[in-house]
Each structure stands twice: as C-alpha cells, then as structure tokens.
Amino acid sequence: MGDAPPSGAWWVERYHGGPEAELLELFQRVFGASRTSAHWDWKFRRDPYGGPFVSIARRRSDGRVIGSFGAVALPLNLRGRHIPAALAVDAAVLPEHRGQRVFEKVAADCHAACASAGVEVVVGFPNPIARAGLERLAGWALIAELTSFRLRLSIARGLRGPQAVRILLRPLDLVYRAAMAARLDLRRSWLARYAGPGLSFRSAGAVPDGYQRLWSAWKNQEVLSVWKDSAYFEWRYDRHPDHRFTYYWLEREGELAALAVGAEIDGALALCELVVRDREVAVGRRLVTEIAHAALARGLRAVNFLGHDAGLFDEVFAGFERTRSFTNVFGGRVLQPGPLAEDLPHPANWTVTFGDGDFV
C-alpha cells in the first residue's frame, strides 16, 4: 500500500520528509484553520515516541496532495503497563475528491505503517465526518462520548451584541463575579476541612519535580489511559510551540496530592489534565476550586474541562454545568493481538481528558 505506484486518478504514499507545506495547506483548506510548520514539526518530527506516521494521497494529473491521514506516536497505560500506541490526527480529504475511497485508503495505509512499527492500538477523537468512515471502513470501535464541564465566572465577558446591552450588563457582571468569589471562598473553607490539613496550592509553567511520584501511584489505578509520566508532559505541554500551559497542584509535606494542567484560550481556562492521588474526591474538588479562584482573579470568563472516566470527574466537577459532547467521540482500533482487544471497547475502562486529543 505505502509507496505503491500510481494507479487510477491518485495514489497513496507515506511521508518521508518534505511535503509539510502541502499538508498544512490541505489542513487549512479542509478545516479553515491554520497551523504553523513549528506545530507540525513538534507534533510529528519531534515526537519522542516514534513516527511520524502520515499517509498521503496525491492526484495523478499534477501530484497535488488531495488527502492525508496521520498518527502521532504516544504510549498508553494498561493497568500500569506501557503500551506503544498512536493518536489519529489530521484526517483530511479535499471536498472534490470525497466519495472516491481516498479516506479509506490513506487510513488503511497509516494503520499498516503503525502496525509495522509495533504500535498496538490507534485511538482518536473523530469528528462527525470521519466517524462513520473509521467505524465502517477502518474497523474502529467508537468507545465513549465525552462530557463537557463548565464553570461560568462572568456573564458579560465575550458577550456579542449591541454596545448598549453590553454596557448595561457590566454592573450585573460585577455583582455576579462578586457572588462567585464569595461562593468559591466558602467552598475553599469547607473543603479545607474535608480534604485534610496541610494542603498547599501551587502553580508553575513546567511540570513540577514531584509529579513522577504522583504518576507512579496513579498509573496502577487506571485500566486504560495515556501514559502520562513527566517525560510525556514535558513533550506534550512544556515544548508546545503554540500555547503556554500552567501546572496547578496541591502539595502536602512535599508530596503532590493532585495536579491539573491548563491553558488560557479565548478568555477562558481550559483544563487539559486532572490527576488525583488515590482518587480522593475532596482533594480533587479542592484543587479545582483553587484553580477557579485563581482564574476569577485573572478576569477569565470560565473554567472548562472535557473528559470521560468511570466517575471521578463527575464527582470532582460537582457544581459545574455539564453537557454531553457529540462533536467528537473517543474511539480506537487494536492493531496487534493481545489483552487490548478485550479491554478497548468498554467505556468504563478508559480515562480520557481534553489534553489527550489534538484540540490544543
């Protein structure tokens, strides 16, 4: 399949360096969004876990890129065991070439490239266009719909409409924000008792030194998740070329009790990760409350989180608005024989967060 000679109106080849500009142009045309060459380089060529895995369809008449399917190498955690895996990204086909099996062929070729490199499973968050094709043509199991959690910190920031209406809302927004501050202060006081003494709230722009010990405790409590050790966070967040991420954590006697990672996007704080030692709900709520208090002080309009797990997220984000996200579901396909084939399709086995996708 990969590097096959031209056949018909187009052919499929595998990335061997060179066509990044063409792939970025394809992404912009299909999705209406721009990505930089620095982003592409970080995600694919500087991925410490392997790859890049990118299969490309070219039009025979002029050699133009008409479709692609990519996968970013990353490790999964299966009950504390490191599993080679990949995240499917940037599946795109030019509108005028849809219905010609381009998507099917580039997806199959990319899966084959991953399998030949020892990747055991490919996961991803397909949009509604890609979802049906992956399930019907590429053998994917669609595993879970994610839940969106949102705490509104402002009723006026980012409001669109007549200027007069926005001006009238400003005094109401001040009242709303003052009431939210009082609510968060009361919640902090209550949780200070229930989460236990000695917890200190910290934040920094790089993964904290004590995180590896927290991960070592957390990984064995998971059935399936991304393998999120310090090295993964350093690549995924600290070296990200487009966004600056902040780590927030609670610490007790030098040990991290809970950690979250977030980025400010469009005036809101998007939380990408949440790890809580021993799944202590009160500690998780205390961390989220401290983060919301800090976001309010910065004048942000909301704190958002997108995720799925067996129940901890629902409890930690108590008091947040929640909606089911139908835009992107989580799914995957096992490429190698083994225990993953049995474990992968069950939603309750998975812990999935916003940071696991290619959203930011």
Secondary structure, 3 states (H helix, E strand, C coil): CCCCCCECCEEEEECCCCCHHHHHHHHHHHHCCCCCHHHHHHHHHCCCCCCCEEEEEEECCCCCEEEEEEEEEEEEEECCEEEEEEEEEEEEECHHHCCCCHHHHHHHHHHHHHHHCCCCEEEECCCHHHHHHHHHHCCCEEEEEEEEEEEECCCCCCCCCCHHHHHHHHHHHHHHHHHHHHHHHHHHHHHHHHCCCCCEEEEECCCCCCHHHHHHHHHCCCCEEECCCHHHHHHHHHCCCCCCCEEEEEEECCEEEEEEEEEEECCEEEEEEEEEHHHCHHHHHHHHHHHHHHHHHCCCCEEEEEEECCCHHHHHCCCCEEEEEEEEEEEEEECCCCCHHHHCCCHHHECEEHHHCCCC
